[in-house]
Amino acid sequence: MSPSRNPAQALVLFDIDGTLIRRSGPHHREVLVEAVRRVTGIQASIDGIPVQGMLDRDIIAQMMRNAGASTRTIRAAMPEIVRRAQSMYVRRCPDLRRKVCPGVRTVLARLTRRAVPLGLVTGNLTRIGWKKMEHAGLRSYFRFGAFAELARDRAGLVRIAIGEARRQGWIHAKSRITLIGDHPNDIHAARRNGICAVAVATGLSSEPELAAHAPDLVLPDLRSLKLEMLLE
């Protein structure tokens, strides 16, 4: 895509799980476990791992460490595990249209009408994240995304997303940039990149828990969001 000639006044980045969709079923976790078993023979488990806010690669690595795998084994197997997990998920992803969080469709539609570029910043692997958006009926709203395999942490993903938006000419130096997420990790990632942090309590973290990490704004869900909060 060639650079835009009319940079937008704002860029809005969204987390997926707990922010755009919720209660999307066990399929995502199951493919991570199964991919580890198919590639390495290790009977790993996700039990006891606080997966909310984690990147998929970190979840895989923690499962393998818990099962006794060495760092060398994890590193060598990771590319194939990542490939297998994505391939399995795109075949198994359920219909997620009823799993979209309150207010999401309205906010995305209104931002799109205002020509605000929208992107994903998520702990999901690339094909898993896009398949969720497709099956939730939200894919068309997003121009691009930064996914789990692209950086070591969520702050790195935010940095990648902002860099891409600037390279494409979608935003200018003074454009307001916001990350919307449901976990303290999203708030910290926004802070580390010097952008606005909006927290929504549609995931597992409550409003008081999110507020304790000092986001710019904390909301019960996106029905409470006014566009001016993102554009001014």
N, C-alpha and C positions, 0 to 999 in steps of 0.2 A: 504494500500500500504506500502510495506516495505521501509525503508530508502534507498536512492540512495547511491551507492558506488562511484559515480563520480559527486560530487557537481559541479554545473555550475558556471561560472564566473559572471553571472548576473541573476537577477530576474526582470521581468517587469510586473507591475500591471496596469490595465486599468479600468477607469470609463466606463460606458456604454452609457448613453444618452448624445448626443452631442459630444461624443468622438469616439465611435465605430459605433453607428447608430444615425440618426436624423430624425425628422418629422415622427415619428412612429405611428402617429394617436392618437385619443382621448381615446382609449380603456383602457389604464393604469389609467388615471385620473377617467374615468367613473366607473371602478370597485372599486376604493377607496370610491367614493361618495356612490355608491350603497351598498357596504358592511356596511358602517355606518348606512344607512337607514334600511337595513334588520335586523341588529343586535340590534339597539337601537330605531328605529323609528324616529330618528332625521333627518330632511331634511337639511343636510349640503351642503355647496358649496365650491368649490375650488377657486372661483372668488376672486381676490385680494390677493391671497397667492403667494409669489414669489417662486414657487416650484423648480426652477432650483437650483441645488446644495443641495437640502434638502433630508433628509432621509424619506422614505415612512411613517414610524411611526410618525415622526414629522409633516408631512403634515396632517395625519389623526387627530392627536391631535389638531392641529391648526384649522382645519375645525370644530371640535367639540366645541372647546372653542369659536369660532366665533358664533356658534349656541346657545351658552349659557350653554353648558354642564359643570358640575363640574369636578375638577381634579379626584375625587373619581370615578365618572361615566366613565371618559375616561380610567382610569387605569383598572377598572373592565371589560370593554368591549373590550379593545385592543386585547387580544389574539384571541378572536373569530372574530373580524373584520379582523385581519391579515390573519387568516385562510380562511375566506370567500373570501376576495379580491384575494388571490392567486388562489383559486379554480376557481373563475370566469374568471380570466385572462387567465389561461392555456387553457380554452375552447374558448376564444374569440380572442386570439392573431392573428393578420393578418400576411400575408407573408411579411417579412421585408428584403428580399434579395436586393431589390432596394433601401433600406434606409441606406445601409452601407456607411459610410463616405469615402471620397476620400483617397486612399492610404492604407486603413486599411488591406485589404486582402493581399496586397504585404508585408507589414510590418510583419503581423502575420506569413505568410508563411516563410519569411526569418529568423525570430527569431526561429521558430520551427525547421528549417533545421540546425540551429546552436545549437540546443538542449538547448535553453534558456527556463526555465519554465515560463509560463504565467498564471497570475491570474486576477480575477476581484475584484475590490473594488468599490462598488456601493451603492447608496441610494435605489435601488430596493429591494423589498422583495425577498427571495431566489428563489421561484418557478417562479416569474415574471422575474427575471433576466435571469435565465437559459432558460426559454421559449423564451425570446427575442433572445438569442444567437442561439438557435436551429432554429428559424424561419428566422434568418438572415444568416444562413449557416456558423456560426462561432463557434459553440459549441465545435467542436473537437480540437480547438486550446488551450483551457483552461483546466488546470489541477484542478483548485480549485477556490473558491471565498469567499469573505467576504461581507455579505449582511446586509440590513437595520436593521433586527431584532436582530443582533448579538452584537451591541455596541450602545452607546449613541450618538456617533458622528463619523464623517468620519475618524478622526485621530485614533480613537479606532479600526475602521475596518482595517486600514492600519497595525496597531500593530498586530491584529489577523492574518492577511495574512502573515506578515513577520514571526511571530512565527510558523505558520503552515509549511511554507517553510523550516524553520530551523529544526523543529521536523522531517520532512520527509527526511532530508538530501539532499534536492535539491540544497541548497546553503551552502557556508562556510562563515566564519567570515569576509572575505575580498571581498565577492561577491558584485558587484555594484547593488544597488536596485533603481528602478525608478518607479514613479507613473506618468502616463499620463492621463490628464484630461482636461476638457474644462471650468472649473469654478474656481474662486479664492479659494473656499473651498477645492478643490483638492490640490492647491498649499500649502495652510496652513497645510493641513493634512500631506503632504510630509515633510514640514519643521519641524513639531512637532515630526516627527519620524526620523529626520536626514537623509533623503534619497533625491535623485535627483527628482526635479519637472520639468516635461515637460508639457507645456500648449499648446493646439491647439485651434485655433479660429473657430472650426466647430460647436460650440454651439451658445448661445446667446451673449456671451462675445466677444468683439473685441480684436484684438491683443494689441492695446494700453491699454485697460482695464486690460487685463491679465498681461501685462508687468509691470503695476503699482504695482503688488504684488510680483515682483522680483522672478519669476521662474528661474531655471537654463537655460531654453530654452523656447522660445515661437515661434510657427510656424503657418502659415496660415492653414495647414492641414498636414496629415501624409505623403503626397507625398514628403514633404521637409525633412523628417527625414532620416538621415544616420545612419546605425546600429552602427557605431563607437561611436556615441553620447550616446549609451546605454551600450556599452560593455567596454569602456576604461575609 
